[in-house]
Amino acid sequence: MTSSADTRLLEDFLAFTLAGERPAASSGTAPSGVRWTWQGEGVLLLEPARAPTSSVLASAGVHGDETAPIEMLSRLVADIGNGRAPLAARVLVILGNIRAMRAGDRYIDDDLNRLFSGRHTSLRDSREAPRAAELENAALRFFDDAAHPKWHIDMHTAIRASVFEQFALLPHTGEPLARAMFDWLRDARLQAVLLHREKGNTFTHFTAQAAGALACTLELGKVRPFGQNDLARFAASDAALRRLIAGEPAAESAPLRVFTVVAQIDKHSEHFILNVASDVPNFTAFPAGTELARDGDYRYRVSHDEERIVFPNPKVKPGLRAGLMVVDTTDATLESLG
Ligand SMILES: [Zn+2]
């Protein structure tokens, strides 16, 4: 028999998780026939009755106040449980920073999405550090020995406006870019993708590097409190994720612009001045020669014909990155795909 807690686990994974509930047994079978295993707070494994075609890690809430994708994932769990969302893949659903989700904040002590790939070991007092370690272990356990395609879709919402409202970020691993990932991003109707050129400490950098997953971070629009999100704005990503886990081919082939990181703006001291409005939209373009920042003798001037600014933040601590600069590499990147 299924207890009421176990029913809530599948029917409202978000409420179940926020309430700190635990299932009576750690695993069971949903009405759809899908086998579920609760692996800890906010970590739920869903396995189809038949041999899986791929392994898909779907995560949200790595930033606790980015509510819309969390609600979207919770609905997906319910639909997998009741059979409305067919399942051909093994799926690991992860709600990331639960303590911050309860508080309605981005994080408590440290940005969880800067603590992966072992960086949590140098911040032992941070309340986010144990969660980063737990999520790394859950991801490695999930991808271990998987012979089929491995995917990780990590869903976020942005703080600021953007020229491209919905965009993706791909981690840098040194491996060639995968056409399958670009096809999926088009299916999800993402408008732009940003290619990193250096390793990072994000969740998707970790799964790409340590597990060889096709991993992307999605920025799906602006943050609102739980219950106030218009999930229709996220319908394309939701539909593409449902096709991915159902083993169905892409249905969309939307245009996709590609940008590659060419530089970063550094904050050296408290004298740092960013010469753009603090709320400038992501991907705002500037012509060659524009002085975007100064800090003592340091200047950042646009050196390409056109550069676009992403994630500008003059309020970071000195020594940290105050913005990324990217250039359009759409044609060269799409031609390079194998
Ligand atoms: Zn985020």
Residues whose N, C-alpha, C, O or C-beta is under 5 A from the ligand:
A	BS01	ZN	H63 E66 H156 T157
